[in-house]
Amino acid sequence: MELWLIWLILAGLLAVAEIFTLTAALGILGVAAAATAGAAALGLAPPLQLVVFTVLAAAGLFLVRPVAVRHPGRPPAERFGVDALVGRPARVVSEVTGAGGRIRLGGEEWTARAYDETLVIPPGATVDVMEIDGATAVVHPRE
């Protein structure tokens, strides 16, 4: 079997292992092995192939991996729909208890119930939306 094919198989195995570990280290080693496969295909001697692999792997592990680990991905997606209403303030329109009531939230009137079923929140009070349960806002008074 030709040496470039062995390097290519090693690169594939490292890539598959990276998928399962998500450490970035095995992926970097896989890229180094793939580049070494290219060098081997061009006819580079085996000792020089080992040097190419070592230099690329070391450079990747010491220069690229720390940056990749510090930047794990995209920022959290913005909430939208009813999820965006959680945490927002609202004004009580009619008395809110554990059984029901009405609030004005973002220019709309919503049915609401108190987060703590023993609370009675008077009209005009400001509340925070704790969660949305169907079409009902679960609220807690601001202190």
C-alpha positions as CSV (number, residue, x, y, z in Angstrom):
1,M,0.0,0.0,0.0
2,E,1.3,3.4,-0.9
3,L,2.3,5.8,1.9
4,W,0.1,8.6,0.8
5,L,-2.9,6.4,1.1
6,I,-2.0,5.4,4.7
7,W,-1.8,9.1,5.6
8,L,-5.2,9.7,4.0
9,I,-6.8,6.8,5.9
10,L,-5.3,8.1,9.1
11,A,-6.7,11.6,8.3
12,G,-10.2,10.1,7.8
13,L,-10.0,8.1,11.0
14,L,-8.9,11.2,12.9
15,A,-11.8,13.2,11.4
16,V,-14.3,10.6,12.4
17,A,-12.8,10.5,15.9
18,E,-13.1,14.3,16.1
19,I,-16.8,14.1,15.4
20,F,-17.3,11.9,18.5
21,T,-15.0,13.9,20.8
22,L,-15.4,17.5,19.7
23,T,-12.0,18.5,21.2
24,A,-10.6,20.2,18.1
25,A,-7.3,18.3,18.7
26,L,-8.1,15.2,16.6
27,G,-9.5,17.4,13.8
28,I,-6.2,19.4,13.7
29,L,-4.2,16.2,13.6
30,G,-6.5,14.9,10.8
31,V,-5.8,18.1,8.8
32,A,-2.1,17.6,9.4
33,A,-2.3,14.0,8.2
34,A,-4.3,15.0,5.1
35,A,-1.6,17.6,4.2
36,T,1.1,15.0,4.8
37,A,-0.8,12.7,2.4
38,G,-0.5,15.4,-0.2
39,A,3.2,15.8,0.4
40,A,3.6,12.0,0.2
41,A,1.7,11.9,-3.1
42,L,4.1,14.5,-4.5
43,G,7.0,12.1,-3.7
44,L,8.4,13.5,-0.5
45,A,10.6,11.0,1.4
46,P,9.1,9.3,4.4
47,P,11.4,11.0,7.0
48,L,10.4,14.4,5.5
49,Q,6.7,13.3,5.6
50,L,7.1,12.8,9.3
51,V,8.6,16.3,9.7
52,V,5.7,17.8,7.7
53,F,3.2,16.0,9.9
54,T,5.0,17.0,13.1
55,V,5.3,20.7,12.2
56,L,1.7,21.0,11.0
57,A,0.3,19.1,14.0
58,A,2.4,21.2,16.5
59,A,1.5,24.4,14.8
60,G,-2.2,23.5,14.8
61,L,-2.3,22.3,18.4
62,F,-0.4,25.3,19.8
63,L,-1.7,28.1,17.5
64,V,-5.1,27.1,16.2
65,R,-6.6,25.0,19.0
66,P,-6.5,27.6,21.7
67,V,-8.4,30.0,19.5
68,A,-10.9,27.4,18.6
69,V,-11.5,26.5,22.2
70,R,-12.0,30.1,23.2
71,H,-14.6,30.7,20.5
72,P,-17.0,27.7,20.8
73,G,-19.6,28.9,18.3
74,R,-22.3,31.4,17.5
75,P,-23.9,33.6,20.1
76,P,-27.2,32.3,21.5
77,A,-30.0,32.9,19.0
78,E,-32.4,35.7,19.8
79,R,-35.7,34.7,21.3
80,F,-38.8,35.4,19.2
81,G,-42.5,34.8,19.5
82,V,-43.9,34.2,23.0
83,D,-40.4,33.2,24.2
84,A,-39.4,36.8,23.7
85,L,-42.0,37.9,26.2
86,V,-40.6,36.1,29.1
87,G,-38.8,38.5,31.5
88,R,-40.6,41.6,30.1
89,P,-42.6,43.9,32.4
90,A,-46.4,44.3,32.1
91,R,-49.1,46.4,33.7
92,V,-52.0,44.7,35.5
93,V,-55.4,45.7,33.9
94,S,-57.7,43.7,36.2
95,E,-56.8,41.9,39.4
96,V,-54.5,38.9,38.9
97,T,-54.7,35.9,41.2
98,G,-53.6,32.3,40.9
99,A,-56.9,31.7,39.1
100,G,-56.7,34.5,36.5
101,G,-56.7,38.1,35.6
102,R,-55.6,40.5,32.8
103,I,-52.4,42.3,32.0
104,R,-51.2,44.7,29.2
105,L,-48.1,43.3,27.7
106,G,-46.4,44.9,24.8
107,G,-49.5,46.9,23.7
108,E,-51.7,43.8,23.9
109,E,-54.0,42.5,26.6
110,W,-53.3,39.0,27.9
111,T,-54.9,36.7,30.3
112,A,-52.7,36.2,33.2
113,R,-52.3,34.3,36.5
114,A,-50.0,34.8,39.4
115,Y,-46.9,32.7,39.7
116,D,-47.6,32.2,43.4
117,E,-51.2,31.1,43.7
118,T,-51.6,32.9,47.1
119,L,-50.8,36.3,45.6
120,V,-53.4,38.9,44.7
121,I,-52.0,41.6,42.4
122,P,-54.1,44.8,42.2
123,P,-54.8,46.7,38.9
124,G,-52.1,49.2,38.0
125,A,-49.3,47.1,39.5
126,T,-46.2,46.3,37.4
127,V,-45.4,42.6,37.0
128,D,-42.7,40.6,35.3
129,V,-43.6,37.7,33.0
130,M,-42.2,34.5,34.3
131,E,-43.4,32.2,31.6
132,I,-46.1,31.9,28.9
133,D,-48.4,28.9,29.4
134,G,-50.5,28.6,26.2
135,A,-52.2,32.0,25.9
136,T,-51.8,32.9,29.6
137,A,-48.9,34.9,31.0
138,V,-47.7,33.6,34.3
139,V,-46.6,36.8,36.2
140,H,-44.9,37.8,39.5
141,P,-45.2,41.3,41.0
142,R,-42.1,43.6,40.8
143,E,-40.8,44.5,44.2
